[in-house]
Amino acid sequence: MSDTLKDIVRQKYGEAARRAGRGEPSSCCGDGGSSSCCGTGDSSCGDPITSKLYDETEKGALPENAVRASLGCGNPTALAELRAGEVVLDLGSGGGIDVLLSARRVGPTGKAYGLDMTGEMLELARKNQAEAGLTNVEFLEGEIESIPLPDASVDVIISNCVINLSGDKDRVLAEAFRVLRPGGRFAVSDVVVRGPVPDAIRKSVELWVGCVAGALEESDYIARLGRAGFTDVGVEPTRIYDIGDAREFLSAEGIDADAAARQVQGRFMSAFVRATKPK
């Protein structure tokens, strides 16, 4: 991740953590003020991405601030099929929602790590852990391009709409491969592009979908995982974004949403990306 991109991500997600700590919603699109993650427009613009990812039972078992600080695009803890006793690492763990859910799934004989570079998010996550009363959790400060864990030390890598933010995705995937044990699973939710999209429209839609997103095209994502050493690679769409959902944001960016729809309809999606480290 370039220094400039890191600074943007750290600033925006730090502010999202402060908003959650104040009991305010943390939308990826925000209200156009300094507290927003990206762009202009109404706070409802984040709803198609960040809403309805977790069921009421899951949310009811978590601290409210962990739910408020969730800025993901999926629910990797549900899709990863975590098992008791496993060690899980969440890349870009934010306020800790997926780490806390993972900790409950792997039970007291397992462990859930959360890795984040934003101090405010780590502080919030540790408070949420204390409130949840979970002891099989550890939050680490660091970058997803340089994971502060030993080789072959975790069973499952999860992440929720974070890898798309990295400026060095190949390094992220190489690090994920390094820390996974043989037979370990890569099971992340991320923003993925399916098919060609004009550059100007792509940049604007990416801003809406993922703040400062750099979403990979589906075939490129699969190829990069293969080059990192992974096998059994698959991309499963979990939510395809309707251009109408982004109409207000695109209009504020000076883009005709109706014209854009013909070029990008169905191309941007949240997806569950899975792969395996060979035994």
C-alpha positions in Angstrom: 0.0 0.0 0.0 1.5 3.3 -1.0 2.2 5.9 1.7 -0.5 8.2 0.3 -3.1 5.5 0.1 -2.2 4.3 3.6 -2.6 7.8 4.9 -6.1 8.1 3.3 -7.2 4.8 4.6 -5.9 5.5 8.1 -7.5 8.9 8.2 -10.9 7.8 7.0 -11.2 4.6 9.0 -9.8 6.4 12.1 -12.7 8.9 11.8 -15.1 6.0 11.3 -13.9 4.5 14.6 -14.4 7.8 16.4 -17.9 8.1 15.0 -18.7 4.6 16.2 -17.3 5.4 19.6 -19.6 8.4 19.9 -22.5 6.2 19.0 -22.9 7.5 15.5 -23.3 5.3 12.4 -20.2 4.7 10.4 -21.1 4.7 6.8 -18.6 4.2 4.0 -20.2 7.0 2.1 -21.2 9.3 4.9 -22.9 12.6 4.8 -20.4 14.6 2.7 -18.7 16.0 5.8 -15.2 15.4 7.0 -16.4 12.3 8.8 -17.3 10.4 5.6 -15.2 7.7 4.2 -15.6 8.9 0.7 -17.3 11.4 -1.6 -20.5 13.2 -1.2 -24.2 12.4 -1.1 -26.6 11.0 1.5 -25.6 8.5 4.1 -28.0 6.0 2.7 -25.6 5.5 -0.2 -23.7 3.0 1.9 -26.8 0.9 2.6 -26.4 -1.5 -0.4 -22.9 -2.3 0.7 -22.8 -2.3 4.5 -26.4 -3.2 5.5 -28.0 -6.6 6.1 -24.7 -8.5 6.3 -25.3 -10.0 9.7 -28.5 -11.5 11.1 -30.1 -10.2 14.2 -28.9 -13.1 16.3 -25.2 -12.4 15.4 -25.6 -8.7 16.1 -27.5 -9.2 19.3 -24.5 -11.1 20.8 -22.1 -8.3 20.0 -21.3 -4.8 21.5 -23.2 -2.1 19.7 -20.0 -0.2 18.8 -18.7 -3.3 17.0 -21.8 -3.4 14.8 -21.6 0.4 14.3 -18.0 0.2 13.1 -18.6 -2.5 10.6 -17.7 -1.2 7.1 -17.5 -4.5 5.3 -19.2 -5.8 2.2 -19.9 -9.4 3.3 -20.0 -11.8 6.2 -16.8 -14.0 5.9 -17.2 -15.6 9.3 -20.4 -17.3 8.1 -19.1 -18.3 4.7 -15.7 -19.6 5.9 -17.3 -22.5 7.8 -15.1 -22.1 10.9 -14.6 -25.1 13.1 -13.9 -25.4 16.8 -10.2 -25.2 17.7 -9.1 -23.3 14.6 -6.9 -20.3 14.6 -8.3 -17.4 12.5 -6.7 -14.2 11.3 -8.8 -11.2 10.1 -6.9 -8.9 7.8 -8.0 -5.3 8.4 -10.2 -6.1 11.4 -11.6 -2.6 12.1 -13.9 -2.5 15.1 -13.6 -6.2 15.5 -17.0 -7.5 14.5 -15.7 -10.5 12.4 -13.0 -11.3 15.0 -15.5 -11.5 17.8 -17.9 -13.6 15.7 -15.0 -15.9 14.7 -13.9 -16.3 18.3 -17.3 -17.6 19.2 -17.3 -20.0 16.3 -13.9 -21.5 17.0 -14.6 -21.7 20.7 -12.3 -21.6 23.7 -9.9 -24.1 22.2 -9.4 -21.9 19.1 -8.2 -18.3 18.7 -9.1 -15.3 16.6 -6.5 -12.6 15.7 -7.4 -9.2 14.3 -4.8 -7.2 12.4 -5.3 -3.5 11.7 -3.0 -0.4 11.1 -5.4 2.2 12.5 -4.9 3.0 16.1 -8.4 4.3 16.7 -9.9 1.1 15.3 -7.6 -1.1 17.5 -8.6 0.9 20.6 -12.3 0.4 19.7 -11.8 -3.3 18.9 -10.1 -3.9 22.3 -12.9 -2.2 24.1 -15.4 -4.3 22.2 -13.5 -7.4 23.1 -13.6 -6.5 26.8 -17.3 -5.8 26.6 -17.9 -9.1 24.9 -15.9 -10.9 27.5 -13.9 -13.0 25.0 -10.5 -14.2 26.0 -9.5 -16.2 22.9 -9.0 -12.9 20.9 -5.9 -10.9 20.2 -5.7 -7.6 18.2 -2.4 -6.9 16.5 -1.2 -3.5 15.1 0.4 -3.8 11.7 -0.2 -3.8 7.9 -1.7 -6.6 5.9 1.3 -6.4 3.5 3.5 -7.5 6.4 1.7 -9.7 8.8 3.3 -9.9 12.3 2.8 -13.6 12.8 5.1 -16.6 12.1 5.0 -18.9 9.1 2.3 -21.5 9.1 0.6 -20.2 12.3 -3.1 -19.9 11.3 -5.7 -22.2 9.9 -8.0 -19.6 8.2 -7.5 -16.1 6.7 -10.6 -13.9 6.6 -11.1 -10.3 5.6 -14.0 -8.0 4.9 -13.7 -5.5 2.1 -10.1 -4.6 2.9 -7.8 -6.3 0.4 -9.3 -4.0 -2.3 -7.8 -1.1 -0.4 -4.2 -2.3 -0.6 -1.9 -0.9 -3.2 0.2 -4.1 -3.2 -2.3 -6.9 -3.4 0.3 -9.4 -4.5 2.2 -8.8 -1.3 -1.0 -9.3 0.8 -1.7 -12.6 -0.9 1.9 -13.8 -0.5 1.8 -12.9 3.2 -1.6 -14.7 3.6 -0.1 -17.8 2.0 3.0 -17.6 4.3 1.1 -17.5 7.6 -1.4 -20.2 6.6 -0.7 -23.8 7.6 -0.6 -26.4 4.9 -4.3 -27.1 4.1 -5.2 -23.7 5.5 -8.1 -21.7 3.9 -8.2 -18.2 2.4 -11.9 -17.1 2.8 -12.5 -13.4 2.3 -15.3 -11.0 1.3 -14.1 -8.3 -1.1 -15.2 -6.0 -3.9 -14.7 -7.6 -7.3 -15.2 -6.3 -10.9 -16.6 -8.7 -13.5 -15.7 -7.6 -17.1 -14.4 -4.3 -18.6 -15.5 -0.9 -17.2 -14.5 2.5 -18.6 -11.8 4.0 -16.4 -13.6 7.2 -15.5 -16.8 5.4 -14.4 -14.8 2.6 -12.7 -13.0 5.1 -10.5 -16.2 6.8 -9.5 -18.1 3.6 -8.8 -15.2 2.3 -6.8 -15.3 5.4 -4.6 -18.9 4.7 -3.9 -18.5 1.0 -3.3 -15.4 1.0 -1.2 -14.2 4.4 -0.3 -10.8 4.3 -1.9 -11.2 0.9 -3.5 -8.9 -0.7 -6.0 -11.1 -3.6 -6.8 -9.6 -6.4 -8.9 -11.2 -7.9 -12.0 -12.4 -11.4 -11.2 -10.0 -13.2 -13.5 -7.1 -11.1 -12.3 -7.9 -11.9 -8.7 -8.0 -15.7 -9.5 -4.7 -15.4 -11.4 -3.0 -13.6 -8.5 -4.1 -16.2 -6.0 -2.7 -18.9 -8.2 0.7 -17.1 -8.6 0.8 -16.8 -4.8 0.6 -20.6 -4.6 -3.1 -21.1 -3.8 -5.2 -23.9 -5.3 -9.0 -24.5 -5.4 -9.6 -20.8 -6.1 -13.2 -19.7 -6.5 -15.1 -16.4 -6.6 -18.8 -16.5 -5.5 -20.9 -13.3 -5.9 -22.8 -12.4 -2.8 -24.3 -9.1 -3.8 -24.3 -7.4 -7.2 -24.6 -3.6 -7.1 -27.3 -1.8 -9.0 -26.2 1.4 -10.6 -29.4 3.0 -9.4 -28.1 2.5 -5.8 -25.3 4.9 -6.6 -27.3 7.4 -8.6 -27.0 10.3 -6.2 -23.3 9.7 -5.7 -22.6 9.5 -9.4 -24.6 12.6 -10.1 -22.5 14.5 -7.6 -19.4 13.3 -9.4 -20.8 14.7 -12.7 -21.6 11.3 -14.2 -24.9 10.5 -15.9 -26.1 7.4 -14.0 -28.4 6.3 -16.8 -25.6 6.4 -19.3 -23.3 4.7 -16.8 -25.8 1.9 -16.2 -25.5 0.6 -19.7 -21.7 0.2 -19.3 -21.4 -1.1 -15.8 -24.7 -2.7 -14.8 -23.9 -6.0 -13.0 -20.2 -5.5 -13.2 -19.4 -4.5 -9.5 -20.1 -7.0 -6.8 -19.3 -8.1 -3.3 -17.9 -11.6 -3.6 -16.7 -14.4 -1.4 -13.2 -15.3 -2.5 -11.9 -18.7 -1.4 -8.7 -20.6 -1.9 -6.6 -23.3 -0.2 -2.9 -23.6 0.6 -1.8 -27.0 -0.6 -1.0 -29.6 2.1 
